[in-house]
Structure formats: C-alpha cells, structure tokens
Amino acid sequence: MMRSIITITLFTCAFNCLAQLSISPSAVGDSYVYVSDQLLYVHDGIQLVKNRNPSTEASIYLREEAQLLQGEKPGNLNQGNGAISVFQEGTSNAFDFNYWSLPVSNPSAGKNISEYILEPQDLTRSKKAIFTSELNGLAEPLTISKKWIYKFAGDDYADWKYIGDFFDLKPGEGFTMKGTNGLNHTLINGIENNPGSSQRYDFRGTANDGLFNIRILENQSLLVGNPYPSALHLKIFLLENPATTGIAYFWDSKDNGTSHYLKDYEGGYGAYSPGANCYVPAVFKKYRGNGELAGVTGENGEIIPREFIPVAQGFMLIGSKDGNVTFKNSHRIFKKEKTQDARFKAAAKDPEVSEIIPNLRLDIEINNLYSRPLVLAFRDDATTGKDWAMDAMAMNNISSDIGWLIDSNYYIINVRPFSAEEKIPFIVNMAADGEITFSLESMRALEPEAIFVHDAEANIYKDIMNEKFRVMLPKGEFSQRFFLSLKMPVPEQPKIDTDSTPNILAEEVPLTIEKTTITSPEEIMVSQDNQEEILRVKIPAKILAEQLNLFDLKGSKVLSRKISNTEKEIYLSTRGLSQGVYILNLITTDQKKISKKITVRKGL
C-alpha cells in the first residue's frame, strides 16, 4: 500500500507552526505526520482520520521527545477517529507505582483503558497492551495488572478508589499503575522497550487540548496529572490555581520493590514550591496495612528539578478552599527530558529553571535513622508567616521529626525575606530520647559568612558551614529552642579575674596540646580529653561553685551550666565544639571568677 508521509520539513514557520491541521488517508495510501525531537505547534484544531494500514494507523507520531502545543482556547477542538501516538517510559518493576495522567482521550472508543495504552512494535506500529487480573505485570508481551489502577480524592487511605480497566477519568485526573517484570528487547531508536530499567508505553487517542476543570475541596488531597502531549510548566500552573495550596507533591519510592503488601512499601512524597522554585525530596517511610505510617527506612528520594514536568506525569495537590483545579494551554511548554531512558517518576532532570531563588538546603539527621531535608529560600515579596505557593508543609509527619516552625506547624520549605539579623525557628518532636544532627547540604545564590544553629537553651551558636552540630534531646516537642541564624550576636566580653590569673587571652596558644591539665592555686583541676571529647572539671571541697561558662576567643559563650554546691566533679561533652582555644570561667557562690584555658583538637 502506498502512503503519504507529511514530514516536519514541509513546515516553513518557526517550530513547525500551523494554524490548523487536517490529516486523512488519500485514495492511494495512508497519510501521517512524523515528528522527531521537535515541537509541532497547531494554533487551532486538529482533524484526524484513521489510516487503513495497521502499521501506520495513527495520524501523528511524536517520537524522540517531540511534543505538540496548541493555542489558547476554552475547549478541545481536536476531532476525528484518527489518533496521535506519543511514547512515555515508566518504572519497570511490577511492584512499584507510577502516578499517571493520560495525554489523550477518545470518547468514541469506550471506557476500556486498553484503548489508550499500547505496546510499541516499531516506530509507527503498536499493538494493544494486555490487561490482567494477575498481581504482576510483564514486559513481553506488555501485560499490565489492572489490580493496581486507582484514583484518589480525599484525606484518608480509604479514599483510594479502584478503577481497574474501566477508565472513566476526565483529562487532568490522575491514576496509579504499577510497572512490569522481565525484559522486552524490541529496539526502537536504539533503545529497548524494557532494558530492565524502564518500560515504554505508547499512548494513543485524540490529543487533549484546551481547558479542563477538576473539582477540589478544602483540605482535600487530589491526584491529578499533566493532561497534554507536551511538558507542563508546573510553576505557572500552580500559581494560577488559587483553590490549591500552590504546592505539588510527588510520590517517590525505593527501587526494585519485591512485595505488593502495603507493610513492605518504602516510599514517600517530595514537595515542589513555585515560590522557592525548588523541590525537597521524599523521606521514604514504611506503612501499616491500614495506610498509617509505621516508621522510616533511612533513605530519601532524589533531588529533581520539577518546574517542568513531562508528558503523563501525575502528582498530588491539596485544596486551600472549595473550587476548581484548572489546566489550560498556556500552562504547556516544550521541554525535553534529556535522556531517552529516564525513569518516569524521576524524569525531567533538566537543570534549567526560569528563575533562581537564593536558598540553602539542610539535612537534619534524627537518631542516625533518617534525614529530613529542609529548604530555606529568600525573596523580598515573602513574609515571615505562611505564604501561599511558597511555604510547603510535609505531606505527613513522622513520630520523631523536625521542620521550620510556621503557624505552629511543620514545614519543609520556608520562604521569607532575607535578614541576617533574624533568627528562624525550627520545631522538633522527639518520640523518645535521642540525638539530632544539623548539617548544611548546599547553597544556591547565597554567600553568607557563616550559617549558625542557635541552641537557645544552652546559649550555643554552632557554625554548620564547617561541621555538623549534634545535640542530645529528651522526649518531647521543642519549638523555642533551635533557630537558624546567618549572624551570631557578639555577647559581652567575659571579665577575667586578673588578680588570681594572668591575662590568658594574650597568652601564646599551645595548639599542639592533645590533653591539657591545669591546676590552679585553689587546686581546681581542668582536663580536656580530645580523644574522648570530654571536658573534666574537679572542684575541691573548700570551693563552692554555682556556674560554669565556656567562651571562645571572640568572647562568645559556647557552653553554660549551673552547678550545685555538692557537685565536685563535672563532665561536659565537647563533641559539638570547633577546634580551637577556649576560656573556662568558674563562678563561685561569693561571685569570684576562676578562669582557665583549654585547647580542643579534632581528629585524634
């Protein structure tokens, strides 16, 4: 059979632009448009008529990250029984979920999802995927388990609604689907359908176009997704949907799962903030059979740019009020995923962003079990309180957790005006006694001289630009103890008792000392053990002390402790101190001060 191939080289305007497009087979053969690695733009509608040859049945083929954009309009003007064909890759594991949204529809094709998802055979030919009631999907022939196809709208695990292969979702509504086991060596454009790391699908139908509205309720979580055969500019989409919190949440999970039981799942939700223009990855969690959190796995998801999301990507939104979630053509954009074999849930690794917002990333480790990533971003139009489409709450908290304190809640992204003078509060909850460790992960468009964590209870400022800050905490919630600061206040210089002790601030520092023991005329013994990172102070019976303070050579207090009269041997951890020389002040009950010098060394 002869065929007429309408190639993109026939289009003469930029990015292959057309006012409208009509494709139908001729009397002598099929007609279709094949677009490779480029943008096809049609301002108005597309009229497609199905071809007769099964090998070239579709009318438009988008290959090698080619995409279709259309002009702004209130409704879908695309018509006909012809189809557009677009490839997308998802996870290859039959135990792992992807969140999807179909880029095509076809009311005349019925409600069976097999009408939309096909198995590619070559550049233009595909066959229908098999949908099975078995638990596991297969790569060859492409077999999809319909047991795991669900939608979600609600606030509880019980609100997941089974769809199966009866597909009645509107464009823009999202659904879950698990991947496949095995390999499929069918080679297309040099890449196998399933090389063991991803599964290729062919989505076919009428290209979704125009405006789509989906109902959302206040405080409701809703699974949605990119409904177009092009990338979606997520930042613009979120900023133009005031019925949501303006934050998008993405499911991520541990690779190569081995079980369908919920108790064996390991995953979580990362958050994208358009106001910070950054993404905070998921903390992977374990779940009970009823969907409740059971603990953490110690792993995190990847940091992925999310400003632009690929074809068919699904994500969660939360309602800020009753209203509509609106998708429209002005949210569409031509952006490539860069790598042909990128996993769908971790796709769009394009580092390009439209706006760089200054920020810093922290990793807070809790009990050496897991890390909570946090982002602090700065912009002049933000406030210190809760800002719509800027500050992002965690999708769900863990029993022992930490976040930015905003309106008494835990936030993982905090956007506020820059101020070196301001102290920014954390909120910490410890389900049991344990240790937290503050560390700086990265900075973007920021050059502070230092970044401090202030422990208000111990009155310690720890510069986490140079090393981690560890602190032991008892069980409980702490909302007024820890703060982040870009500047450390300079306290009053400690007054040294020069009558009994030389001016040790002016003394030469013996930096080679590993263990230092100093005996005063009053027989107070001070010993710094740098191997054990312990400061020992022995006080004779005749001296009554009430306060012990430790200062650095800038005069900043780094440790402070009250002492009872009966305490004669004191042990303090110097694990959180930087290497250097410090001044120990012991204050007696009659307000005399005894000052000693210690040297803290690291790496012994």
Residue pairs with C-beta under 8 A, 6 or more apart in sequence:
1 29
1 30
1 52
1 53
2 28
2 29
3 29
3 30
3 31
3 32
3 51
3 53
3 56
4 25
4 26
4 28
4 29
4 30
4 31
5 31
5 32
5 34
6 23
6 31
6 32
6 33
6 34
7 33
7 34
8 16
8 33
8 34
8 35
8 36
8 38
8 40
11 17
11 18
15 38
15 39
15 40
15 41
15 334
16 35
16 38
16 39
16 40
16 41
17 41
17 42
17 43
18 40
18 41
18 42
18 43
19 42
19 43
19 44
20 42
20 43
20 44
20 45
20 46
20 47
21 33
21 42
21 45
21 46
21 47
22 46
22 47
22 48
23 31
23 32
23 33
23 46
23 47
23 48
23 49
23 59
23 60
23 82
24 31
24 47
24 48
24 49
24 59
24 80
24 82
25 31
25 49
25 50
25 51
25 52
29 53
30 51
30 52
30 53
30 56
31 51
31 59
32 51
32 56
32 58
32 59
32 60
32 61
32 124
33 40
33 59
33 60
33 61
34 61
34 63
34 123
34 124
35 60
35 61
35 62
35 63
35 66
35 68
36 63
36 64
36 66
37 63
37 64
37 65
37 66
37 336
38 66
39 66
39 67
39 68
39 69
39 334
40 60
40 62
40 66
40 67
40 68
40 69
41 68
41 69
41 70
42 68
42 69
42 70
42 71
43 70
43 71
44 70
44 71
44 73
44 77
45 70
45 77
45 78
45 79
45 209
46 60
46 70
46 77
46 78
46 79
46 80
46 84
46 207
46 209
47 78
47 79
47 80
48 59
48 60
48 78
48 79
48 80
48 81
48 82
48 83
48 84
48 206
49 59
49 80
49 81
49 82
50 57
50 59
50 80
50 81
50 82
50 83
51 57
51 58
51 59
51 82
54 125
55 122
55 124
55 125
56 124
56 125
57 83
57 125
58 82
58 83
58 84
58 85
58 124
58 204
59 80
59 82
59 83
59 84
60 68
60 82
60 83
60 84
60 85
60 207
61 84
61 85
61 123
61 124
62 68
62 84
62 85
62 86
62 87
62 229
63 87
63 123
63 189
64 189
64 340
65 336
65 337
65 340
67 229
67 230
67 231
67 311
67 334
68 84
68 86
68 207
68 228
68 229
68 230
69 230
69 329
69 332
69 333
69 334
70 207
70 209
70 210
70 329
70 332
71 329
72 328
72 329
72 330
73 209
73 210
73 211
73 329
74 210
74 211
75 210
75 211
76 206
76 208
76 209
76 210
77 209
77 210
78 206
78 207
78 208
78 209
79 206
80 206
81 108
83 104
83 106
83 204
83 205
83 206
84 104
84 204
84 205
84 206
84 207
84 229
85 124
85 126
85 202
85 203
85 204
86 103
86 104
86 202
86 203
86 229
86 311
87 120
87 200
87 201
87 202
87 203
88 103
88 200
88 201
88 203
88 310
88 311
88 312
88 344
89 198
89 199
89 200
89 201
89 341
89 342
89 343
89 344
89 347
90 98
90 100
90 177
90 179
90 198
90 199
90 201
90 343
90 344
90 345
91 97
91 98
91 178
91 179
91 198
91 199
91 343
91 344
91 345
92 139
92 179
92 180
92 181
92 194
92 196
92 197
92 198
92 199
93 178
93 179
93 180
93 181
93 255
93 256
93 257
94 135
94 136
94 137
94 138
94 145
94 178
94 179
94 180
94 181
95 136
95 178
95 179
95 257
95 258
95 259
95 260
96 178
96 179
96 253
96 255
96 256
96 257
97 148
97 176
97 177
97 178
97 251
97 253
97 267
98 176
98 177
98 178
98 179
98 314
98 344
98 345
99 174
99 175
99 176
99 223
99 225
99 250
99 251
99 313
99 314
99 315
99 316
99 345
100 174
100 175
100 176
100 177
100 225
100 312
100 313
100 314
101 171
101 172
101 173
101 174
101 175
101 224
101 225
101 226
101 227
101 312
101 313
101 314
102 116
102 167
102 169
102 171
102 203
102 205
102 208
102 227
102 312
103 203
103 207
103 208
103 226
103 227
103 228
103 229
103 311
103 312
104 116
104 203
104 204
104 205
104 206
104 207
104 208
104 229
105 116
105 171
105 205
105 206
105 208
106 115
106 116
106 205
106 206
109 115
109 116
109 205
111 166
111 167
111 168
112 165
112 166
112 167
113 131
113 146
113 149
113 163
113 165
113 166
113 167
114 128
114 129
114 130
114 131
114 165
115 128
115 205
116 167
116 203
116 204
116 205
117 129
117 144
117 201
117 202
117 203
118 126
118 127
118 128
118 129
118 142
118 201
118 202
118 203
118 204
119 126
119 127
119 128
119 129
119 141
119 142
119 193
119 201
119 202
120 126
120 186
120 188
120 193
120 200
120 201
120 202
121 127
121 186
122 186
122 188
123 188
123 189
126 202
126 204
127 141
129 141
129 142
129 143
129 144
129 201
130 141
130 142
130 143
130 144
131 143
131 144
131 145
131 146
131 165
132 143
132 144
132 145
132 146
133 145
133 146
133 147
134 143
134 145
134 147
135 145
135 147
135 260
136 145
136 180
136 181
137 143
137 144
137 145
137 178
137 179
137 180
137 181
138 180
138 181
138 182
139 180
139 181
139 182
139 183
139 184
139 193
139 194
139 199
140 182
140 183
140 184
140 185
140 186
140 193
140 194
142 180
142 184
142 193
142 199
142 201
143 180
144 177
144 178
144 180
145 178
146 164
146 165
147 164
148 176
148 177
148 178
148 260
149 162
149 163
149 164
149 165
149 175
149 176
149 177
150 160
150 161
150 162
150 163
150 175
150 176
151 160
151 161
151 163
151 169
151 173
151 174
151 175
151 176
151 223
152 159
152 160
152 161
152 174
152 176
152 221
152 222
152 223
152 316
153 159
153 161
153 216
153 220
153 221
153 222
153 223
154 220
154 221
155 219
155 220
155 221
156 291
157 290
157 291
157 292
158 291
159 221
163 169
163 175
167 175
169 175
170 212
170 214
171 208
171 212
171 227
171 327
172 212
172 214
172 224
172 225
172 227
172 325
172 327
173 214
173 223
173 224
173 225
174 223
174 224
174 225
174 314
174 315
174 316
175 223
175 225
175 314
176 223
176 314
179 199
180 194
180 199
182 194
183 192
183 194
183 195
183 196
184 192
184 193
184 194
184 199
184 200
185 192
185 193
185 195
186 192
186 193
188 200
189 340
191 200
191 340
191 341
193 199
193 200
194 200
195 341
197 341
197 343
198 341
198 342
198 343
198 344
203 229
203 311
203 312
207 228
207 229
208 227
208 228
208 229
209 228
209 329
210 328
210 329
211 326
211 327
211 328
211 329
212 227
212 326
212 327
212 328
213 324
213 325
213 326
214 222
214 224
214 324
214 325
214 326
214 327
215 323
215 324
215 325
216 222
216 243
216 244
216 317
216 319
216 322
216 323
216 324
216 325
217 319
217 322
218 319
218 320
218 321
218 322
219 318
219 319
220 318
220 319
221 316
221 317
221 318
221 319
222 316
222 317
222 318
222 319
222 325
223 314
223 315
223 316
224 314
224 315
224 316
224 317
224 325
225 312
225 313
225 314
225 315
226 232
226 309
226 310
226 311
226 312
226 313
226 314
227 327
228 311
228 327
228 329
228 332
229 311
230 311
230 332
230 333
230 334
231 308
231 309
231 310
231 311
231 332
231 333
231 334
231 335
231 336
231 348
232 308
232 309
232 313
232 327
232 331
232 332
232 333
233 307
233 308
233 331
233 332
233 333
233 335
234 248
234 272
234 274
234 306
234 307
234 308
234 309
234 315
235 274
235 277
235 307
235 354
236 274
236 330
236 331
237 327
237 331
238 244
238 246
238 247
238 248
238 272
238 274
238 389
239 246
239 274
239 389
240 326
240 331
241 317
241 325
241 326
242 320
242 321
242 323
242 388
243 319
243 320
243 321
243 322
243 323
243 324
243 325
244 317
244 318
244 319
244 320
244 325
245 317
245 318
245 319
245 320
245 388
245 389
245 392
245 393
246 273
246 274
246 275
246 320
246 388
246 389
246 390
247 271
247 272
247 273
247 317
247 318
247 389
247 392
247 393
247 413
248 271
248 272
248 306
248 315
248 316
248 317
249 269
249 270
249 271
249 272
249 315
249 316
249 317
249 318
249 395
250 269
250 270
250 271
250 272
250 279
250 282
250 304
250 306
250 315
250 316
250 345
251 267
251 268
251 269
251 282
251 315
251 316
251 345
252 267
252 268
252 269
252 270
252 281
252 282
252 284
252 301
252 302
252 345
252 346
253 265
253 266
253 267
253 268
253 284
253 301
253 345
254 266
254 267
254 284
254 297
254 299
257 264
257 265
257 266
258 264
259 265
261 289
262 287
262 288
262 289
262 291
263 286
263 287
263 288
263 289
263 294
265 286
265 287
266 284
266 285
266 286
266 297
266 299
267 282
267 284
267 285
268 282
268 283
268 284
268 285
268 301
268 395
269 282
269 316
269 395
269 396
270 279
270 280
270 281
270 282
270 301
270 304
271 279
271 280
271 392
271 393
271 394
271 395
271 412
271 413
272 278
272 279
272 306
272 307
272 392
273 279
273 280
273 375
273 377
273 389
273 390
273 391
273 392
273 413
273 415
274 307
274 389
274 390
275 357
275 377
275 379
275 382
275 387
275 389
275 390
275 391
275 415
276 357
276 359
276 375
276 377
276 390
276 392
276 413
276 415
277 307
277 353
277 354
277 355
277 356
277 357
277 377
278 357
278 359
278 375
278 377
278 413
278 444
279 303
279 304
279 305
279 306
280 303
280 373
280 374
280 375
280 392
280 412
280 413
281 300
281 301
281 302
281 303
281 304
281 373
282 300
282 301
283 296
283 300
283 301
283 370
283 371
283 372
283 373
283 398
284 296
284 297
284 298
284 299
284 300
284 301
284 370
285 293
285 294
285 295
285 296
285 297
285 396
285 398
286 293
286 294
286 295
286 296
286 297
287 293
287 294
288 294
293 396
293 398
293 399
295 398
296 369
296 370
296 398
297 370
298 369
298 370
299 370
300 370
300 371
300 373
302 346
303 373
304 346
304 348
304 349
305 348
305 349
305 350
305 351
305 352
305 353
306 348
307 353
307 354
308 333
308 335
308 348
308 350
309 315
309 347
309 348
310 335
310 337
310 344
310 347
310 348
312 344
313 344
313 347
313 348
316 395
317 325
320 388
335 348
335 350
335 352
336 350
337 347
337 348
337 349
337 350
338 349
338 350
339 349
342 348
342 349
356 444
356 445
357 377
357 378
357 379
357 415
357 444
357 445
358 377
358 378
358 379
358 418
358 444
358 445
358 446
359 375
359 376
359 377
359 378
359 443
359 444
359 445
359 446
360 375
360 376
360 440
360 441
360 442
360 443
360 444
360 446
360 451
361 373
361 374
361 375
361 440
361 441
361 442
361 443
362 373
362 374
362 375
362 376
362 438
362 439
362 440
362 441
362 464
362 484
363 371
363 372
363 373
363 374
363 439
363 440
363 441
364 371
364 372
364 373
364 374
364 402
364 436
364 437
364 438
364 439
365 371
365 436
365 437
365 439
366 372
366 400
366 401
366 402
366 434
366 435
366 436
367 400
367 434
367 435
367 436
368 435
368 437
370 398
372 398
372 401
372 402
372 403
372 412
373 412
373 441
374 402
374 403
374 404
374 412
374 413
374 414
375 412
375 413
375 414
376 404
376 414
376 416
376 424
376 484
377 390
377 413
377 414
377 415
377 416
378 415
378 416
378 417
378 418
378 446
379 390
379 415
379 417
380 417
380 418
382 390
382 415
382 416
382 417
383 416
383 417
384 416
384 417
384 422
385 406
385 407
386 406
386 407
387 415
387 416
390 413
390 415
391 404
391 406
391 411
391 413
391 414
391 415
392 411
392 412
392 413
393 403
393 409
393 410
393 411
393 412
394 401
394 403
394 410
394 411
394 412
397 403
397 410
397 429
399 429
399 431
400 429
400 430
400 431
400 432
400 434
401 410
401 428
401 429
402 410
402 426
402 427
402 428
402 429
402 436
403 409
403 410
403 411
403 412
403 426
403 427
404 410
404 411
404 412
404 413
404 414
404 424
404 425
404 426
404 427
405 411
405 425
405 426
405 427
405 479
406 414
408 427
408 479
409 427
410 427
414 424
416 422
416 424
420 448
420 486
420 487
421 487
422 485
423 454
423 483
423 484
423 485
424 483
424 484
424 485
425 479
425 480
425 482
425 483
426 478
426 482
426 483
426 484
427 477
427 478
427 479
428 436
428 473
428 477
428 478
428 479
428 481
428 482
429 476
429 477
429 478
430 436
430 473
430 474
430 475
430 476
430 477
430 478
431 475
432 475
433 472
433 473
433 474
433 475
434 472
434 473
435 470
435 471
435 472
435 473
436 470
436 471
436 473
437 468
437 469
437 470
437 471
438 453
438 462
438 464
438 468
438 469
438 470
438 482
439 464
439 468
439 469
440 451
440 464
440 465
448 465
448 486
449 486
450 463
450 465
450 486
450 487
450 488
451 463
451 464
451 465
451 484
451 485
451 486
452 461
452 462
452 463
452 464
452 484
452 485
452 486
452 487
452 488
453 461
453 462
453 464
453 469
453 482
453 483
453 484
453 485
454 460
454 461
454 462
454 482
454 483
454 484
454 485
454 488
455 461
455 462
455 471
455 481
455 482
456 480
456 481
456 482
456 483
457 481
458 471
458 559
458 560
459 557
459 560
460 557
460 558
460 559
460 576
461 485
461 488
461 556
461 558
462 469
462 576
463 488
463 578
466 578
467 578
469 576
470 575
470 576
471 576
488 556
490 554
490 555
490 556
491 555
491 556
491 557
492 555
493 555
494 549
494 551
494 555
494 557
494 583
494 585
494 595
495 593
496 503
496 504
496 505
496 583
496 585
496 593
496 595
497 592
497 593
497 594
497 595
500 520
500 521
500 522
500 594
501 520
501 594
501 595
501 596
504 583
504 595
504 596
504 597
505 553
505 583
507 597
509 581
509 599
510 516
510 599
511 581
511 599
511 601
513 599
513 601
514 530
514 531
514 601
514 604
515 527
515 528
515 529
515 530
515 531
516 526
516 527
516 528
516 597
516 598
516 599
517 525
517 526
517 527
518 525
518 526
518 596
518 597
518 598
519 525
520 594
520 596
522 540
522 543
522 594
523 540
524 537
524 538
524 539
524 540
524 543
524 586
524 594
524 596
525 536
525 537
525 538
526 535
526 536
526 537
526 538
526 584
526 596
526 598
527 535
527 536
527 537
527 538
528 534
528 535
528 536
528 574
528 598
528 599
528 600
529 535
529 536
530 574
530 599
530 600
530 601
530 602
530 604
531 604
533 573
533 574
533 575
534 571
534 572
534 573
534 574
535 550
535 571
535 572
535 573
535 574
535 584
535 598
536 569
536 570
536 571
537 548
537 569
537 570
537 572
537 584
537 586
538 568
538 569
538 570
539 545
539 563
539 567
539 568
539 569
539 570
539 586
540 568
541 568
543 588
544 565
544 588
544 589
544 590
545 563
545 565
545 567
545 586
545 587
545 588
545 589
546 562
546 563
546 564
546 565
546 587
546 588
546 589
547 560
547 561
547 562
547 563
547 585
547 586
547 587
548 559
548 560
548 561
548 562
548 563
548 570
548 572
548 584
548 585
548 586
548 587
549 557
549 559
549 560
549 561
549 584
549 585
549 587
550 557
550 558
550 559
550 560
550 572
550 582
550 583
550 584
550 585
550 598
551 557
551 558
551 582
551 583
551 585
552 558
552 580
552 581
552 582
552 583
553 580
553 581
553 582
553 583
558 577
558 582
559 572
559 574
559 577
561 570
561 572
563 570
565 589
574 600
577 600
578 600
578 602
579 600
579 601
579 602
580 599
580 600
581 597
581 598
581 599
581 600
582 597
582 598
582 599
582 600
583 595
583 596
583 597
584 595
584 596
584 597
584 598
585 593
585 594
585 595
586 593
586 594
586 595
586 596
587 593
588 594
